[in-house]
Amino acid sequence: MRFRPLRPASAPDSTPVAVADPPETMRAAVIDAAGGTDALHEATIPVPSPVLSELLVRVVAAGVNPIDAKTRAGAGVSGAITGYPTSLGYDFSGIVVRSPYESHPLPPGTQVFGMVPFPRSGGTYAEYAVVPSQSVARKPASLSHVEAAGVPLAALTAWGLVVETAHAHEGQRVLIHAGSGGVGHFAVQFAAYFGAHVTATGSARNASWLRELGASVVIDYTTTRFEDVIADVDVVIDLVGNVHAQTGDRSLKVVRPGGLYIVVPTGSFPGYADAAADTGVRATGYKVIPDGSALATVGRLLESGAVQVYIDRVFDLEDAAAAHAELEQGHTRGKIVLRVSDD
């Protein structure tokens, strides 16, 4: 999908669309046990029932994230899955089918995007999902459901890293590893939006695109060791860790004394806190918070064109295994999305 150009702001469409009562069963991409990509298969499972403040949404599209593939393979959050078969997936864009009460601010027919609390509930690789009402926001009117489904987990992770943890500001020097990925391409944009000087690592094919997103400097990790060309940065946002070329250990060497190192794949660098302390650097991990208020803020930035989402590939629900295979190649620009049902 072509990168979306800047566009003027427009008011969100608050007119509810027509909805039908949900059926008793639905199509879903599920796993019966941990395994390879072929463990994902289509099945018919019961439609979930919302309780208390939860919404029932009809999923139009679902984002595909690295945590999904890790969980499918037996890592990630697989240890918290209480029963099989289970659908995977955290983020979605879709339409509210049932609200908690008649005057709820998100009535049936409202187009929303957000995150479900998988594995405490079923995932979004399914035609319907239950979701806490505080974990959704109205879908930006200028985004299709496919585009909006690529936003929540990646953008909220990037928002938490850049805005809430790094406190990005004018003149701050930020290094972002894997800047062209799902989280990375949002992190580059948020950091640049708040005035930081952004250096991003990526491949040569993504260099010009990363500059379009706001990176002042792009380092081709395939030909250049970043520590040879950069030093004394205020913050490193590490979306790689030590799974590749000891990126985590090397990153600590380029942070200024008292600077901040933030690692997302903490399992790849279990000793990051001690290693950071030894070098005089502050360090923390990060886990995404499914905050609907923050997502609404991101939605306004998307609506204005100040921030953009890039969708690399779109697969149909029945091709979820192929989507995971593509994701695990490690060369995705932006996001992969599943088309679950019609608008």
PLY file of the C-alpha trace (Angstrom):
ply
format ascii 1.0
element vertex 343
property float x
property float y
property float z
element edge 342
property int vertex1
property int vertex2
end_header
0.00 0.00 0.00
1.31 3.45 -0.93
2.40 5.72 1.91
-0.44 8.08 2.71
0.20 11.75 1.83
-0.42 14.58 4.29
-4.05 15.64 4.33
-6.12 18.33 6.07
-7.97 17.50 9.26
-11.60 16.46 8.99
-14.24 15.90 11.61
-14.77 12.25 12.59
-17.90 10.65 11.23
-20.00 9.99 14.34
-23.00 8.62 12.47
-23.57 5.00 13.54
-23.83 2.41 10.78
-26.49 -0.29 10.71
-25.65 -3.43 12.64
-27.26 -6.85 12.82
-27.57 -9.09 15.84
-24.51 -11.32 16.12
-24.79 -15.00 15.22
-24.00 -17.77 17.70
-20.81 -18.83 15.91
-18.11 -17.10 13.89
-15.09 -17.72 11.68
-11.72 -17.37 13.35
-8.06 -18.19 12.75
-7.07 -20.34 15.73
-4.34 -22.54 17.11
-4.98 -25.84 18.89
-1.49 -25.85 20.40
1.77 -23.98 20.01
3.59 -24.64 16.76
4.81 -23.32 13.44
2.86 -21.13 11.05
0.85 -24.18 9.96
-0.60 -24.35 13.48
-2.85 -21.45 12.48
-6.02 -22.64 10.77
-9.56 -21.47 10.19
-12.28 -22.79 12.49
-15.82 -22.05 13.63
-16.02 -21.03 17.29
-18.68 -19.42 19.53
-19.20 -15.67 19.43
-18.04 -14.26 22.79
-20.43 -12.47 25.15
-19.52 -9.09 26.68
-19.93 -8.49 30.41
-20.16 -5.32 32.51
-18.40 -2.46 30.67
-17.20 -4.53 27.70
-18.21 -3.92 24.11
-18.91 -6.57 21.52
-17.42 -5.49 18.20
-17.60 -6.95 14.73
-14.00 -7.09 13.56
-13.43 -5.80 10.04
-9.63 -5.98 10.13
-6.98 -7.11 12.62
-3.34 -6.13 13.00
-0.62 -8.79 12.94
2.20 -8.22 15.43
5.45 -9.98 16.41
3.94 -10.90 19.79
1.29 -12.89 17.92
3.92 -14.99 16.16
5.92 -15.48 19.35
2.79 -16.62 21.20
1.79 -18.98 18.39
5.25 -20.55 18.56
5.03 -21.15 22.32
6.76 -18.02 23.64
5.24 -14.56 24.09
2.19 -14.80 26.34
1.46 -18.45 25.51
1.90 -19.42 29.16
-1.22 -17.42 30.07
-3.50 -19.14 27.55
-6.01 -21.15 29.57
-7.58 -23.26 26.84
-7.57 -24.22 23.19
-8.53 -23.63 20.48
-7.80 -19.93 20.80
-7.71 -17.09 18.35
-4.71 -14.75 18.40
-4.47 -11.02 17.90
-4.57 -7.80 19.91
-5.62 -4.92 17.72
-8.57 -4.39 15.45
-10.77 -1.96 13.64
-14.46 -2.67 13.49
-18.01 -1.77 14.44
-19.68 -1.83 17.85
-22.47 -4.42 17.96
-23.37 -4.28 21.65
-22.73 -1.54 24.21
-22.90 -1.83 28.01
-26.03 0.40 28.29
-28.35 2.51 26.18
-26.67 5.90 26.66
-23.10 4.63 26.37
-20.90 7.05 24.36
-20.04 4.25 21.89
-23.47 2.97 20.81
-24.03 0.09 18.39
-22.93 1.05 14.91
-19.98 3.19 16.05
-16.80 2.55 14.10
-13.94 2.01 16.54
-10.37 0.76 16.76
-8.49 -0.54 19.77
-7.01 -3.49 21.63
-8.47 -6.59 23.29
-6.99 -8.08 26.49
-5.70 -11.28 24.88
-5.07 -13.90 26.31
-7.57 -12.99 29.05
-10.12 -12.97 26.23
-10.20 -14.28 22.69
-8.08 -12.49 20.11
-8.97 -10.40 17.09
-8.27 -12.99 14.39
-12.04 -13.56 14.52
-15.24 -12.01 13.23
-16.27 -10.78 16.69
-14.37 -9.79 19.82
-15.10 -8.46 23.29
-13.10 -5.44 24.35
-13.00 -3.16 27.41
-14.71 0.11 26.49
-11.71 2.07 27.86
-9.38 0.35 25.37
-10.98 1.71 22.21
-11.43 5.02 20.42
-13.48 6.18 17.47
-11.84 5.23 14.18
-10.40 8.22 12.32
-12.81 8.96 9.49
-10.03 9.34 6.91
-8.63 5.84 7.57
-10.06 2.63 6.18
-10.62 -0.23 8.61
-7.54 -1.96 7.18
-5.39 1.09 7.86
-6.87 1.66 11.32
-6.27 -1.97 12.33
-2.55 -1.43 11.85
-2.45 1.34 14.43
-3.40 0.42 18.03
-0.71 -1.88 19.44
2.17 -0.43 17.44
1.21 3.21 17.89
0.39 2.87 21.59
3.71 1.12 22.16
5.53 3.89 20.34
3.56 6.57 22.21
4.47 5.01 25.55
8.12 4.77 24.57
8.56 8.21 23.03
6.11 10.43 24.86
5.43 8.86 28.25
8.86 7.32 28.96
11.45 9.25 26.94
9.52 12.56 27.19
10.59 13.54 23.68
11.29 17.26 23.32
13.02 19.86 21.18
16.71 19.12 20.68
16.71 15.71 22.37
18.95 13.19 20.60
17.12 9.89 20.10
18.36 6.67 18.47
15.60 4.29 17.35
16.51 0.77 16.29
14.35 -0.98 13.65
12.78 2.31 12.66
10.91 0.89 9.66
8.92 -1.73 11.58
5.44 -1.46 13.02
6.40 0.20 16.30
9.48 1.84 14.83
7.77 3.81 12.08
5.42 5.35 14.65
8.27 6.00 17.12
10.25 7.90 14.46
7.23 10.07 13.67
6.30 10.80 17.28
9.86 11.70 18.25
10.23 14.02 15.26
6.79 15.56 15.90
7.86 16.58 19.39
11.09 18.11 18.11
13.69 15.43 18.84
16.68 14.87 16.57
16.04 11.31 15.38
18.59 8.78 14.21
17.09 5.50 13.00
18.66 2.20 12.04
17.23 0.36 9.07
18.08 -1.20 5.74
19.19 0.75 2.68
15.84 0.21 0.94
14.05 2.03 3.77
16.49 4.92 4.17
14.67 7.54 2.11
11.32 6.50 3.57
12.62 6.86 7.13
13.78 10.36 6.30
10.28 11.12 5.03
8.94 9.97 8.39
11.19 12.44 10.20
14.53 10.76 10.82
17.40 13.24 10.46
19.97 10.44 10.15
19.51 6.87 8.91
22.18 4.24 9.57
22.21 1.17 7.33
22.73 -1.59 9.88
23.82 -4.02 7.14
26.92 -1.99 6.29
27.64 0.26 9.28
28.00 -0.35 13.00
25.99 2.43 14.57
28.47 2.91 17.43
31.09 3.91 14.85
29.10 6.94 13.71
27.01 8.08 16.69
27.67 8.79 20.37
26.32 10.66 23.39
22.64 10.24 22.55
20.06 11.11 25.20
17.78 8.12 24.58
18.00 4.78 22.80
14.72 3.07 21.92
15.75 -0.50 21.26
13.22 -2.63 19.37
15.84 -5.30 18.61
17.71 -6.19 21.82
20.39 -8.83 21.71
18.65 -11.10 19.23
20.76 -9.55 16.46
24.47 -8.64 16.67
24.28 -7.79 20.39
22.42 -4.60 19.55
21.45 -4.10 23.19
24.98 -4.27 24.60
26.31 -2.03 21.85
23.52 0.50 22.40
24.60 1.14 25.97
27.94 2.38 24.67
26.37 5.25 22.71
24.13 6.66 25.47
25.51 9.68 27.33
26.13 9.29 31.07
22.78 9.55 32.81
20.92 9.00 29.53
18.11 6.52 29.05
18.06 3.09 27.39
14.61 1.59 26.72
14.38 -2.01 25.53
11.14 -3.57 24.33
12.17 -7.23 23.72
13.41 -7.63 27.31
13.61 -11.41 26.94
16.43 -10.95 24.45
18.49 -8.96 26.94
17.70 -10.22 30.46
20.72 -8.51 31.99
20.02 -5.05 30.56
19.43 -3.37 33.94
22.75 -4.47 35.42
24.62 -3.77 32.20
23.16 -0.26 32.08
24.03 0.42 35.71
27.61 -0.62 35.02
27.87 2.02 32.29
26.13 4.82 34.19
22.98 4.69 32.08
19.36 4.58 33.21
17.39 1.67 31.76
13.85 0.33 31.61
11.77 -2.15 29.71
8.33 -1.26 28.37
4.96 -3.02 27.91
2.11 -1.50 25.92
-0.82 0.04 27.81
-4.15 -0.28 25.90
-5.32 3.24 26.78
-8.25 4.45 24.71
-7.58 8.10 25.63
-4.03 7.91 24.29
-5.33 6.12 21.20
-7.83 8.94 20.64
-4.91 11.40 20.71
-3.06 9.28 18.17
-6.24 9.20 16.12
-6.31 13.00 15.99
-2.70 13.06 14.79
-3.59 10.53 12.11
-6.66 12.53 11.13
-4.59 15.69 10.72
-1.94 13.94 8.63
0.81 14.77 11.14
1.31 11.02 11.66
0.71 8.25 9.15
0.33 4.48 9.19
1.93 2.33 6.52
0.35 -1.02 5.64
2.81 -3.32 3.89
0.66 -6.38 3.17
-2.99 -7.35 3.62
-4.05 -10.99 3.96
-7.50 -12.52 4.25
-8.41 -14.20 7.53
-8.04 -17.68 6.07
-4.47 -16.79 5.10
-3.34 -15.95 8.63
-0.61 -18.61 8.45
0.83 -16.91 5.37
0.69 -13.56 7.19
2.76 -15.02 10.04
5.24 -16.50 7.58
5.65 -13.09 5.96
6.06 -11.39 9.34
8.73 -13.84 10.43
10.86 -12.97 7.40
11.74 -9.83 9.36
11.53 -7.40 6.45
8.09 -5.88 6.95
7.83 -2.12 6.39
5.16 -0.82 8.75
2.36 -3.29 9.42
0.72 -6.48 8.15
-3.07 -6.64 8.49
-5.70 -9.36 8.22
-8.94 -8.54 6.39
-11.50 -10.34 8.57
-14.89 -9.29 7.19
-16.57 -6.72 4.96
-16.99 -3.10 6.06
0 1
1 2
2 3
3 4
4 5
5 6
6 7
7 8
8 9
9 10
10 11
11 12
12 13
13 14
14 15
15 16
16 17
17 18
18 19
19 20
20 21
21 22
22 23
23 24
24 25
25 26
26 27
27 28
28 29
29 30
30 31
31 32
32 33
33 34
34 35
35 36
36 37
37 38
38 39
39 40
40 41
41 42
42 43
43 44
44 45
45 46
46 47
47 48
48 49
49 50
50 51
51 52
52 53
53 54
54 55
55 56
56 57
57 58
58 59
59 60
60 61
61 62
62 63
63 64
64 65
65 66
66 67
67 68
68 69
69 70
70 71
71 72
72 73
73 74
74 75
75 76
76 77
77 78
78 79
79 80
80 81
81 82
82 83
83 84
84 85
85 86
86 87
87 88
88 89
89 90
90 91
91 92
92 93
93 94
94 95
95 96
96 97
97 98
98 99
99 100
100 101
101 102
102 103
103 104
104 105
105 106
106 107
107 108
108 109
109 110
110 111
111 112
112 113
113 114
114 115
115 116
116 117
117 118
118 119
119 120
120 121
121 122
122 123
123 124
124 125
125 126
126 127
127 128
128 129
129 130
130 131
131 132
132 133
133 134
134 135
135 136
136 137
137 138
138 139
139 140
140 141
141 142
142 143
143 144
144 145
145 146
146 147
147 148
148 149
149 150
150 151
151 152
152 153
153 154
154 155
155 156
156 157
157 158
158 159
159 160
160 161
161 162
162 163
163 164
164 165
165 166
166 167
167 168
168 169
169 170
170 171
171 172
172 173
173 174
174 175
175 176
176 177
177 178
178 179
179 180
180 181
181 182
182 183
183 184
184 185
185 186
186 187
187 188
188 189
189 190
190 191
191 192
192 193
193 194
194 195
195 196
196 197
197 198
198 199
199 200
200 201
201 202
202 203
203 204
204 205
205 206
206 207
207 208
208 209
209 210
210 211
211 212
212 213
213 214
214 215
215 216
216 217
217 218
218 219
219 220
220 221
221 222
222 223
223 224
224 225
225 226
226 227
227 228
228 229
229 230
230 231
231 232
232 233
233 234
234 235
235 236
236 237
237 238
238 239
239 240
240 241
241 242
242 243
243 244
244 245
245 246
246 247
247 248
248 249
249 250
250 251
251 252
252 253
253 254
254 255
255 256
256 257
257 258
258 259
259 260
260 261
261 262
262 263
263 264
264 265
265 266
266 267
267 268
268 269
269 270
270 271
271 272
272 273
273 274
274 275
275 276
276 277
277 278
278 279
279 280
280 281
281 282
282 283
283 284
284 285
285 286
286 287
287 288
288 289
289 290
290 291
291 292
292 293
293 294
294 295
295 296
296 297
297 298
298 299
299 300
300 301
301 302
302 303
303 304
304 305
305 306
306 307
307 308
308 309
309 310
310 311
311 312
312 313
313 314
314 315
315 316
316 317
317 318
318 319
319 320
320 321
321 322
322 323
323 324
324 325
325 326
326 327
327 328
328 329
329 330
330 331
331 332
332 333
333 334
334 335
335 336
336 337
337 338
338 339
339 340
340 341
341 342
